Amino acid sequence: MSMQHIASLPFAFASSGYFGAAGTLFFYALVAAGLVTTLFKIANFAGVGTQTGTASVMTKRVVPAHWAWRPTGQSPIGAYIEEHEILDLIIKDRKLTYRPIPWIMERTTANTTEPIQFKVGRFNGAIQVTKFKYL
């Protein structure tokens, strides 16, 4: 069976009148996608050594208050996120945003270089900050 047939199977069931089967397959597809995503995120940083280097703090920005989806144990819910500050960093020629704890944020200024410990993902090269400024 080709991937196109597998992907269109819930829609084929729905057009045939089997809405329960279509819903069940769709639910299992969502669970499988979530499981694969979680396993990828774990395997991406598992066993990767921590590197020490410097980060260039480009800007210090304020993110306005907004609503966002937050996962809970049962289902995602809408959560109100208060206004907060973030830093735009450049680590190993990659730009990323980082939200340190408030007392570190107060002591950080833009256009400076700070010490940092980070991990680089083995599959996608994503950077995960482990320690910032105070090593």
C-alpha positions as CSV (number, residue, x, y, z in Angstrom):
1,M,0.0,0.0,0.0
2,S,1.5,3.4,-1.0
3,M,1.9,6.3,1.4
4,Q,-0.8,8.3,-0.5
5,H,-3.3,5.5,0.1
6,I,-2.4,5.4,3.8
7,A,-2.7,9.2,4.1
8,S,-6.0,9.3,2.4
9,L,-7.5,6.3,4.2
10,P,-9.5,8.4,6.8
11,F,-11.0,10.5,4.0
12,A,-12.0,7.3,2.1
13,F,-13.7,5.9,5.2
14,A,-15.5,9.2,5.8
15,S,-16.8,9.4,2.2
16,S,-18.0,5.8,2.5
17,G,-20.0,6.7,5.6
18,Y,-17.6,5.1,8.2
19,F,-17.1,8.3,10.3
20,G,-16.2,6.3,13.4
21,A,-13.4,4.5,11.6
22,A,-12.2,7.7,10.0
23,G,-12.1,9.5,13.3
24,T,-10.3,6.6,15.0
25,L,-7.6,6.5,12.3
26,F,-7.2,10.3,12.4
27,F,-6.9,10.1,16.2
28,Y,-4.2,7.4,16.0
29,A,-2.4,9.4,13.3
30,L,-2.3,12.4,15.7
31,V,-1.0,10.2,18.5
32,A,1.7,8.7,16.3
33,A,2.8,12.1,15.1
34,G,3.1,13.4,18.6
35,L,5.0,10.3,19.7
36,V,7.4,10.6,16.8
37,T,8.0,14.3,17.5
38,T,8.6,13.7,21.2
39,L,11.1,10.9,20.5
40,F,12.9,13.1,17.9
41,K,13.3,15.9,20.5
42,I,14.7,13.5,23.1
43,A,17.0,11.7,20.7
44,N,18.2,15.0,19.2
45,F,19.9,16.2,22.5
46,A,20.5,12.8,24.3
47,G,24.1,12.1,24.9
48,V,25.3,15.3,23.3
49,G,28.1,17.0,25.2
50,T,27.8,20.5,26.5
51,Q,29.9,23.2,24.8
52,T,31.2,26.4,26.3
53,G,31.5,29.5,24.3
54,T,30.4,33.1,23.9
55,A,27.1,34.6,22.8
56,S,26.6,38.0,21.3
57,V,23.6,39.7,22.8
58,M,22.1,41.7,19.8
59,T,19.0,43.1,21.3
60,K,16.8,43.0,24.4
61,R,13.1,42.9,23.3
62,V,9.8,43.1,25.0
63,V,7.2,40.6,23.9
64,P,3.7,42.0,24.5
65,A,1.1,40.0,26.4
66,H,-0.8,37.4,24.3
67,W,-2.8,34.3,24.3
68,A,-1.2,30.9,23.4
69,W,-2.0,27.2,23.5
70,R,-0.4,25.5,26.4
71,P,-0.4,21.7,26.7
72,T,-1.7,20.2,29.9
73,G,-2.0,16.6,31.0
74,Q,-5.4,16.1,29.3
75,S,-5.6,18.6,26.4
76,P,-4.2,21.9,25.3
77,I,-5.8,25.0,26.8
78,G,-5.6,28.7,26.0
79,A,-3.3,30.5,28.4
80,Y,-2.7,34.2,28.9
81,I,1.1,34.9,28.6
82,E,2.1,38.1,30.4
83,E,4.4,40.7,28.9
84,H,8.1,39.6,29.2
85,E,11.5,40.3,27.9
86,I,13.7,38.1,25.6
87,L,17.2,38.3,24.2
88,D,18.3,37.9,20.6
89,L,21.5,36.0,20.7
90,I,24.1,34.9,18.1
91,I,25.8,31.6,19.0
92,K,28.1,30.0,16.5
93,D,26.8,32.3,13.7
94,R,23.2,31.3,14.5
95,K,20.5,33.7,15.6
96,L,18.1,32.6,18.4
97,T,15.9,34.0,21.0
98,Y,16.4,33.2,24.7
99,R,14.3,34.0,27.8
100,P,16.5,34.0,30.9
101,I,15.2,34.2,34.4
102,P,14.4,37.8,35.5
103,W,17.5,38.6,37.7
104,I,19.8,37.6,34.9
105,M,17.7,39.6,32.4
106,E,18.1,42.7,34.6
107,R,21.9,42.4,34.5
108,T,22.2,41.8,30.8
109,T,22.6,44.7,28.3
110,A,22.4,44.7,24.5
111,N,25.5,44.7,22.2
112,T,27.7,42.7,24.7
113,T,29.3,39.3,24.7
114,E,28.4,36.9,27.4
115,P,29.7,33.4,28.4
116,I,27.3,30.6,27.6
117,Q,27.0,26.8,27.9
118,F,24.9,25.1,25.2
119,K,24.2,21.9,23.4
120,V,23.9,21.5,19.6
121,G,21.3,19.0,18.4
122,R,22.8,16.1,16.5
123,F,20.0,15.8,13.8
124,N,18.9,19.3,13.1
125,G,21.7,21.4,14.7
126,A,19.3,23.3,17.0
127,I,20.9,25.1,19.9
128,Q,19.7,24.5,23.5
129,V,21.1,26.9,26.1
130,T,21.9,25.2,29.4
131,K,23.6,28.1,31.3
132,F,23.8,31.8,30.4
133,K,26.1,34.5,31.8
134,Y,27.0,32.8,35.1
135,L,28.9,29.6,34.5
